[in-house]
Amino acid sequence: MKVFIFLMNLWVYPLLLLWTVIGLLISPLAFLLWRKLTDWSTAKIARHFIWIYGRGWMLIVAPFVSFRRYGFDKAYRQRTPCIYVINHLSFFDTYCMALQPVSDIAFVVRAWPFRRLFWYTAFMHLARYLDVEADGFAASAERAQAITAAGGSILFFPEGHRSRDGELQRFYSGAFLLALKLNLPLVPLCITGTDTLLPPGTFKMRPAKVRMQALSPLDPADFSGDDGHILMRKQVKEMMAQKIRELKAGS
């Protein structure tokens, strides 16, 4: 097993670096081509390229990682703009968002990716990712409204940071407040296996089974009153906790 893990890291990291460099080099020309062939905005093109980058990463790790997704049927693909929430286990969770069949999704992130992941920063700005720590809720909500009005969706990691033990941590309220404010359905997503693939605090990858499940959307109209976002937050966390247990048991 140790030899297999060594070979996995020897394979994945150099190819990921190469894929990243290739993406950076061809992206200017690709942007021009997409603008000419589509009527997409710059932000939508950037989100699509980020999705393609994630798909490429999935191909790179495919010899060592099994990917499965559930609940992403035709109705899911045709859903109107919404707010997604997903649990957070690993740095590679963001790459695994390429499991989704849709790409027009702006992530809500903390400030550190904008400051430290310099090779991604330009793409995050072009994709209009939301820096909630720097902008605050009011400004982020205004930007989110513009994104969803143009047909895009918003994705939150409501725990705010990676879980260290694989269990759901405390949920912050931002995603639920935004769903109610913008009157958009909220779709819970559950992911398992990425904490095995790349646990927090290490750079050593391991073979894993990654599973992602889309749950039924919640209608903001069902959560009225001043504490509506709290009720929604509690219900979503309970739904996700149950489904995560099922995914783990079935892996």
C-alpha positions as a Python dict, from the first residue, in 0.01 Angstrom:
ca = {
    (1, 'M'): (0, 0, 0),
    (2, 'K'): (282, 244, 80),
    (3, 'V'): (430, 190, -266),
    (4, 'F'): (88, 248, -423),
    (5, 'I'): (45, 574, -228),
    (6, 'F'): (394, 684, -331),
    (7, 'L'): (315, 613, -696),
    (8, 'M'): (-14, 801, -667),
    (9, 'N'): (154, 1116, -538),
    (10, 'L'): (435, 1081, -791),
    (11, 'W'): (172, 1063, -1066),
    (12, 'V'): (-83, 1321, -952),
    (13, 'Y'): (121, 1620, -837),
    (14, 'P'): (341, 1660, -1147),
    (15, 'L'): (43, 1615, -1379),
    (16, 'L'): (-165, 1858, -1174),
    (17, 'L'): (115, 2114, -1200),
    (18, 'L'): (138, 2055, -1575),
    (19, 'W'): (-242, 2084, -1613),
    (20, 'T'): (-237, 2410, -1417),
    (21, 'V'): (43, 2558, -1628),
    (22, 'I'): (-129, 2454, -1951),
    (23, 'G'): (-453, 2611, -1829),
    (24, 'L'): (-282, 2938, -1743),
    (25, 'L'): (-108, 2953, -2080),
    (26, 'I'): (-407, 2877, -2302),
    (27, 'S'): (-674, 3060, -2103),
    (28, 'P'): (-633, 3403, -2273),
    (29, 'L'): (-686, 3254, -2618),
    (30, 'A'): (-962, 3029, -2489),
    (31, 'F'): (-1143, 3329, -2339),
    (32, 'L'): (-1136, 3506, -2674),
    (33, 'L'): (-1263, 3194, -2850),
    (34, 'W'): (-1549, 3142, -2603),
    (35, 'R'): (-1653, 3506, -2631),
    (36, 'K'): (-1666, 3472, -3007),
    (37, 'L'): (-1860, 3145, -3008),
    (38, 'T'): (-2105, 3221, -2726),
    (39, 'D'): (-2295, 3512, -2576),
    (40, 'W'): (-2165, 3426, -2229),
    (41, 'S'): (-2037, 3690, -1990),
    (42, 'T'): (-1673, 3688, -1880),
    (43, 'A'): (-1780, 3562, -1536),
    (44, 'K'): (-1975, 3269, -1680),
    (45, 'I'): (-1683, 3174, -1905),
    (46, 'A'): (-1444, 3184, -1608),
    (47, 'R'): (-1675, 2959, -1405),
    (48, 'H'): (-1694, 2716, -1696),
    (49, 'F'): (-1314, 2709, -1727),
    (50, 'I'): (-1282, 2642, -1355),
    (51, 'W'): (-1527, 2352, -1399),
    (52, 'I'): (-1320, 2219, -1693),
    (53, 'Y'): (-1006, 2247, -1480),
    (54, 'G'): (-1176, 2037, -1213),
    (55, 'R'): (-1280, 1778, -1470),
    (56, 'G'): (-920, 1754, -1584),
    (57, 'W'): (-806, 1702, -1226),
    (58, 'M'): (-1062, 1423, -1189),
    (59, 'L'): (-914, 1249, -1493),
    (60, 'I'): (-565, 1281, -1346),
    (61, 'V'): (-660, 1114, -1017),
    (62, 'A'): (-903, 865, -1177),
    (63, 'P'): (-654, 571, -1162),
    (64, 'F'): (-660, 602, -783),
    (65, 'V'): (-998, 757, -699),
    (66, 'S'): (-1349, 630, -765),
    (67, 'F'): (-1605, 906, -826),
    (68, 'R'): (-1982, 857, -802),
    (69, 'R'): (-2264, 1112, -796),
    (70, 'Y'): (-2633, 1073, -711),
    (71, 'G'): (-2939, 1292, -749),
    (72, 'F'): (-2810, 1489, -1047),
    (73, 'D'): (-3095, 1404, -1284),
    (74, 'K'): (-3245, 1603, -1572),
    (75, 'A'): (-3461, 1806, -1333),
    (76, 'Y'): (-3148, 1905, -1143),
    (77, 'R'): (-2980, 2029, -1461),
    (78, 'Q'): (-3284, 2238, -1550),
    (79, 'R'): (-3322, 2394, -1205),
    (80, 'T'): (-3338, 2770, -1188),
    (81, 'P'): (-3060, 2961, -1006),
    (82, 'C'): (-3026, 2843, -649),
    (83, 'I'): (-2808, 2846, -340),
    (84, 'Y'): (-2597, 2533, -285),
    (85, 'V'): (-2452, 2427, 49),
    (86, 'I'): (-2201, 2144, 88),
    (87, 'N'): (-1997, 1998, 373),
    (88, 'H'): (-1622, 2059, 375),
    (89, 'L'): (-1364, 1786, 433),
    (90, 'S'): (-1058, 1860, 220),
    (91, 'F'): (-875, 2117, 9),
    (92, 'F'): (-978, 1908, -292),
    (93, 'D'): (-1351, 1955, -223),
    (94, 'T'): (-1348, 2255, -455),
    (95, 'Y'): (-1198, 2046, -736),
    (96, 'C'): (-1470, 1786, -684),
    (97, 'M'): (-1737, 2042, -761),
    (98, 'A'): (-1665, 1943, -1122),
    (99, 'L'): (-1876, 1635, -1043),
    (100, 'Q'): (-2173, 1864, -1090),
    (101, 'P'): (-2330, 1860, -1438),
    (102, 'V'): (-2358, 2240, -1430),
    (103, 'S'): (-2073, 2492, -1427),
    (104, 'D'): (-2231, 2834, -1377),
    (105, 'I'): (-2169, 2846, -1003),
    (106, 'A'): (-1989, 3119, -807),
    (107, 'F'): (-1826, 3003, -484),
    (108, 'V'): (-1843, 3190, -156),
    (109, 'V'): (-1498, 3170, 1),
    (110, 'R'): (-1300, 3317, 285),
    (111, 'A'): (-1026, 3572, 229),
    (112, 'W'): (-724, 3341, 235),
    (113, 'P'): (-768, 3181, -112),
    (114, 'F'): (-764, 3527, -271),
    (115, 'R'): (-441, 3609, -85),
    (116, 'R'): (-249, 3282, -100),
    (117, 'L'): (-357, 3090, -412),
    (118, 'F'): (-205, 3349, -642),
    (119, 'W'): (-222, 3124, -948),
    (120, 'Y'): (-603, 3102, -908),
    (121, 'T'): (-673, 3455, -786),
    (122, 'A'): (-731, 3610, -1129),
    (123, 'F'): (-979, 3335, -1219),
    (124, 'M'): (-1166, 3373, -888),
    (125, 'H'): (-1203, 3745, -954),
    (126, 'L'): (-1311, 3686, -1315),
    (127, 'A'): (-1565, 3427, -1196),
    (128, 'R'): (-1693, 3682, -941),
    (129, 'Y'): (-1634, 3453, -646),
    (130, 'L'): (-1753, 3614, -323),
    (131, 'D'): (-1506, 3704, -49),
    (132, 'V'): (-1742, 3727, 246),
    (133, 'E'): (-1471, 3815, 495),
    (134, 'A'): (-1355, 4117, 298),
    (135, 'D'): (-1691, 4233, 160),
    (136, 'G'): (-1935, 4152, 439),
    (137, 'F'): (-2285, 4010, 400),
    (138, 'A'): (-2462, 4314, 254),
    (139, 'A'): (-2214, 4367, -30),
    (140, 'S'): (-2189, 3992, -95),
    (141, 'A'): (-2569, 3964, -112),
    (142, 'E'): (-2580, 4245, -366),
    (143, 'R'): (-2320, 4071, -583),
    (144, 'A'): (-2497, 3736, -541),
    (145, 'Q'): (-2822, 3893, -657),
    (146, 'A'): (-2653, 4014, -976),
    (147, 'I'): (-2505, 3668, -1038),
    (148, 'T'): (-2833, 3483, -988),
    (149, 'A'): (-3027, 3739, -1192),
    (150, 'A'): (-2795, 3651, -1482),
    (151, 'G'): (-2868, 3278, -1440),
    (152, 'G'): (-2580, 3171, -1215),
    (153, 'S'): (-2596, 3000, -877),
    (154, 'I'): (-2406, 3046, -551),
    (155, 'L'): (-2225, 2777, -351),
    (156, 'F'): (-2141, 2793, 20),
    (157, 'F'): (-1936, 2574, 251),
    (158, 'P'): (-2154, 2659, 554),
    (159, 'E'): (-1906, 2517, 805),
    (160, 'G'): (-1658, 2784, 691),
    (161, 'H'): (-1358, 2550, 723),
    (162, 'R'): (-1261, 2189, 674),
    (163, 'S'): (-1380, 1936, 929),
    (164, 'R'): (-1092, 1776, 1119),
    (165, 'D'): (-1282, 1463, 1222),
    (166, 'G'): (-1516, 1408, 927),
    (167, 'E'): (-1820, 1516, 1126),
    (168, 'L'): (-2035, 1815, 1039),
    (169, 'Q'): (-1925, 2126, 1224),
    (170, 'R'): (-2130, 2427, 1322),
    (171, 'F'): (-2313, 2586, 1025),
    (172, 'Y'): (-2294, 2961, 970),
    (173, 'S'): (-2612, 3139, 865),
    (174, 'G'): (-2497, 3326, 553),
    (175, 'A'): (-2625, 3076, 294),
    (176, 'F'): (-2965, 3049, 459),
    (177, 'L'): (-3007, 3423, 504),
    (178, 'L'): (-2917, 3471, 138),
    (179, 'A'): (-3166, 3206, 18),
    (180, 'L'): (-3444, 3385, 206),
    (181, 'K'): (-3332, 3733, 100),
    (182, 'L'): (-3315, 3640, -269),
    (183, 'N'): (-3611, 3398, -251),
    (184, 'L'): (-3409, 3119, -410),
    (185, 'P'): (-3431, 2743, -350),
    (186, 'L'): (-3153, 2601, -134),
    (187, 'V'): (-2999, 2271, -248),
    (188, 'P'): (-2794, 2068, 2),
    (189, 'L'): (-2504, 1867, -140),
    (190, 'C'): (-2323, 1596, 54),
    (191, 'I'): (-1970, 1474, -17),
    (192, 'T'): (-1770, 1191, 137),
    (193, 'G'): (-1428, 1041, 76),
    (194, 'T'): (-1225, 1355, 14),
    (195, 'D'): (-1095, 1346, 371),
    (196, 'T'): (-943, 1008, 284),
    (197, 'L'): (-807, 1141, -46),
    (198, 'L'): (-637, 1441, 116),
    (199, 'P'): (-692, 1487, 488),
    (200, 'P'): (-650, 1836, 638),
    (201, 'G'): (-295, 1905, 751),
    (202, 'T'): (-112, 1688, 497),
    (203, 'F'): (-7, 1691, 133),
    (204, 'K'): (1, 1312, 98),
    (205, 'M'): (-287, 1183, -113),
    (206, 'R'): (-436, 839, -68),
    (207, 'P'): (-669, 626, -283),
    (208, 'A'): (-1032, 701, -203),
    (209, 'K'): (-1397, 658, -296),
    (210, 'V'): (-1554, 1001, -343),
    (211, 'R'): (-1932, 1018, -337),
    (212, 'M'): (-2154, 1323, -391),
    (213, 'Q'): (-2531, 1337, -338),
    (214, 'A'): (-2770, 1618, -428),
    (215, 'L'): (-3067, 1637, -190),
    (216, 'S'): (-3412, 1777, -257),
    (217, 'P'): (-3426, 2160, -270),
    (218, 'L'): (-3581, 2357, 12),
    (219, 'D'): (-3832, 2629, -72),
    (220, 'P'): (-3761, 2955, 114),
    (221, 'A'): (-4137, 3016, 134),
    (222, 'D'): (-4154, 2733, 389),
    (223, 'F'): (-3933, 2925, 633),
    (224, 'S'): (-4102, 3251, 726),
    (225, 'G'): (-4048, 3477, 1025),
    (226, 'D'): (-3743, 3629, 1186),
    (227, 'D'): (-3601, 3288, 1274),
    (228, 'G'): (-3670, 3136, 931),
    (229, 'H'): (-3302, 3109, 845),
    (230, 'I'): (-3234, 2929, 1175),
    (231, 'L'): (-3506, 2673, 1108),
    (232, 'M'): (-3376, 2620, 756),
    (233, 'R'): (-3018, 2584, 881),
    (234, 'K'): (-3118, 2321, 1137),
    (235, 'Q'): (-3326, 2122, 889),
    (236, 'V'): (-3052, 2125, 627),
    (237, 'K'): (-2788, 2013, 874),
    (238, 'E'): (-3007, 1723, 987),
    (239, 'M'): (-3074, 1621, 625),
    (240, 'M'): (-2707, 1634, 538),
    (241, 'A'): (-2593, 1447, 849),
    (242, 'Q'): (-2832, 1161, 771),
    (243, 'K'): (-2731, 1138, 406),
    (244, 'I'): (-2359, 1154, 487),
    (245, 'R'): (-2402, 859, 723),
    (246, 'E'): (-2575, 667, 443),
    (247, 'L'): (-2306, 752, 189),
    (248, 'K'): (-2032, 639, 427),
    (249, 'A'): (-2214, 315, 500),
    (250, 'G'): (-2256, 243, 129),
    (251, 'S'): (-1899, 324, 23),
}
